Amino acid sequence: MDFLCGYRKTCVWPGDTIEYLQGAGIGWGSAGTLTSAVLDGEANTASHKTYFFSDRLLRQYGRVQKLIREYDRIYRITLKTGTMLRIGMIADYEPNANAVRSLWDEFGPVDIVWNINPNGSPSPEAIDAGVELGCEVVKWEELKERLRTA
């Protein structure tokens, strides 16, 4: 097998599954990821295109010492300062309060909800929902600053 495809948009990939597939040289992701990977001849190394760029940003950010992927959209990171944070990602253009609460309900408490869609921004209601839950709702620049000062 070169690629494992999750066809539903709601498909959630557990971190140990991702680790296994990558270790076995098997690509993983959505039908869109598969289409792009096949055209590029990289089906067996592809990662879900929704989360690929944000995964790379976290892995290459110099202040991150350890990165554990619990799910395709949930990370537990340890910074070089020793601070541990749990980060959840939402790919919506403009996440609303329901998106933040649903992420929290499905995956448990997070310290930060990261809106990874580069073209949108979290709604004020999403930010308020984060405050009510005890987490921050941010874009990359805000996340980078939070990681820098933690």
C-alpha positions in Angstrom: 0.0 0.0 0.0 1.3 3.5 -0.8 -1.5 5.6 0.6 -4.3 5.4 3.2 -7.2 7.7 2.4 -9.8 9.0 4.8 -12.7 10.1 2.6 -14.9 11.9 5.0 -14.0 15.5 5.9 -14.7 14.6 9.6 -12.0 11.8 9.5 -9.7 12.1 12.5 -6.3 10.5 12.4 -4.8 9.3 15.7 -1.2 10.2 16.3 0.0 6.6 16.6 -1.6 5.7 13.3 0.2 8.7 11.6 3.5 7.6 13.2 3.0 4.0 12.0 2.1 5.0 8.4 5.0 7.4 8.1 7.4 4.8 9.5 6.1 2.2 7.0 6.4 4.6 4.1 2.7 5.0 3.6 1.1 8.3 2.8 -2.1 9.4 4.6 -4.8 12.0 4.3 -7.8 13.1 2.4 -8.9 12.4 -1.2 -7.5 15.9 -2.0 -4.1 14.9 -0.5 -4.1 11.7 -2.5 -4.9 13.5 -5.8 -2.0 16.0 -5.2 0.4 13.2 -4.1 -0.4 11.0 -7.1 0.2 13.9 -9.5 3.5 14.7 -7.8 4.5 11.0 -7.6 4.7 11.2 -3.8 1.8 9.1 -2.6 3.9 7.0 -0.2 5.3 10.1 1.6 2.3 12.4 1.6 0.8 13.8 4.8 -2.7 15.3 5.1 -2.5 18.5 3.2 -4.8 20.4 5.6 -2.2 19.9 8.5 1.0 19.6 6.6 2.2 23.2 6.7 1.3 23.8 10.3 3.0 20.5 11.3 6.2 21.7 9.5 6.0 25.1 11.2 5.9 23.5 14.7 8.6 21.0 13.9 10.9 23.7 12.6 10.2 26.3 15.2 13.5 26.5 17.2 11.9 26.9 20.7 10.1 23.5 20.4 12.1 20.8 22.1 9.6 17.9 21.9 6.5 17.5 19.7 3.9 14.7 20.3 1.1 14.4 17.8 -1.9 13.0 19.7 -4.2 13.4 16.6 -3.8 15.0 13.2 -5.0 18.3 14.8 -3.8 18.0 18.4 -0.2 18.4 19.5 1.4 18.3 22.9 4.6 20.3 22.8 7.4 20.9 25.2 9.4 24.1 24.8 13.1 24.4 25.5 12.0 26.4 28.6 10.3 23.2 29.9 6.8 24.7 29.4 4.3 22.1 28.1 1.3 23.2 26.0 -1.5 21.3 24.3 -2.4 22.9 20.9 -5.5 22.2 18.8 -5.8 23.2 15.2 -8.9 24.4 13.4 -8.7 24.8 9.6 -11.9 26.8 9.2 -11.7 30.1 7.3 -13.3 31.9 10.2 -13.8 29.6 13.2 -16.8 30.4 15.4 -17.5 29.6 19.0 -19.1 26.3 18.1 -15.8 25.2 16.3 -13.8 26.0 19.4 -16.2 24.3 21.8 -16.5 21.2 19.5 -12.7 20.8 19.4 -12.6 21.1 23.2 -15.5 18.6 23.6 -14.0 16.0 21.1 -10.4 16.2 22.1 -10.4 17.6 25.6 -8.9 20.7 27.1 -6.2 22.6 25.1 -4.1 25.6 26.1 -4.2 27.1 22.6 -6.6 26.8 19.6 -4.7 27.6 16.5 -6.6 28.8 13.4 -4.3 27.3 10.7 -6.3 28.7 7.7 -3.9 31.4 6.4 -6.7 33.4 4.8 -9.1 33.7 7.7 -9.2 34.8 11.3 -11.1 33.5 14.3 -14.4 35.3 15.0 -14.7 37.4 18.1 -17.2 34.8 19.3 -14.5 32.1 18.9 -12.0 34.1 20.9 -14.7 34.7 23.6 -15.4 30.9 23.7 -11.7 30.3 24.2 -11.6 32.7 27.1 -14.6 31.0 28.7 -12.9 27.6 28.3 -9.6 28.8 29.5 -7.6 28.8 26.3 -6.4 31.2 23.7 -7.6 31.3 20.1 -4.8 32.6 17.8 -3.2 32.8 14.4 0.4 31.8 13.7 2.0 35.1 14.6 0.2 35.1 18.0 1.1 31.5 18.5 4.8 32.2 17.7 4.8 35.0 20.2 3.2 32.9 22.9 5.8 30.1 22.3 8.6 32.7 22.4 7.5 34.1 25.8 6.4 30.9 27.5 
